[in-house]
Amino acid sequence: MPVEYLNRINIFIQIVVVMGMIVRSISLVRKSSRPMLAAYFTFGCISFVMSDMYWLAYSFINPGERMPFAANEFGESASFLLFASVLIFAFQNIFDGAVREIVLTGIFTAANIALWIGWSGEWLQDIAGGIIFGFFLCASVCSLKQTEALSRREWAGLLTGSYCLVILQGLIFFLPEKMKKPVDVFCYVIMYVLILFFFYKMIRAILRDRNIDTGFTLSFAAFGWTVVSLYMSAEPIYELTGLFTTIIFLFMLDAFGKKVWES
């Protein structure tokens, strides 16, 4: 199956899943005691699905062409801001006492922005979108800290894996051609080890430990890391990573619903 067809199928599945999330979250807006929390989540999902719809339409209009700075970027950025607002609204003062985490996440975000610029050459799009995405990553990391979702060893592993990934991705620009492929493969190994780590932690918190706050924050952090990996992936790994993003949405909805009803 040609990659463009697989991409369209993945996007269509994601649109269906997120539309279902929107219907569910709208009911939470009406019924929960914290309607604003549910509203932020609902509008975040709406923004994301609008971005997907634009991307799907563009894939039919200009198949194979690189998309310029367009409506889908605004939709993605809006969803990141709204999901960050969900975490900030759910956990008060999440940035207090988290200077180290914010600085380290900011450096990681800046490294990602530099990589995106190196790959695409689109300075305005990558800087503007990267700052907003970085804000969401900071909210995710700080909420993980506040809920004590990770142990000290797990924090160390996440930090090491994240920084090794961006350093190796940067080195690929300067390595001889014969060395680029093995390093690139190792980068995918790092990405997917951390994706599976977040899946394990998230599923355990939601289904086994039944820890509402931990499952809630881990689902958003898993989404953030998978998006990081998505932006670093080429075809056909890009499609597999996109599928993981869609699956995470289902866990986000489950964890979010429990958090709202808990309130």
Secondary structure, 3 states (H helix, E strand, C coil): CCHHHHHHHHHHHHHHHHHHHHHHHHHHHHHCCCHHHHHHHHHHHHHHHHHHHHHHHHHHHCCCCCCCCCHHHHHHHHHHHHHHHHHHHHCCCCCCCCHHHHHHHHHHHHHHHHHHHHHHCCHHHHHHHHHHHHHHHHHHHHHHHHHCCCCHHHHHHHHHHHHHHHHHHHHHCCCCHHHHHHHHHHHHHHHHHHHHHHHHHHHHHHHHCCCHHHHHHHHHHHHHHHHHHHHCCCCCHHHHHHHHHHHHHHHHHHHHHHHHHHC
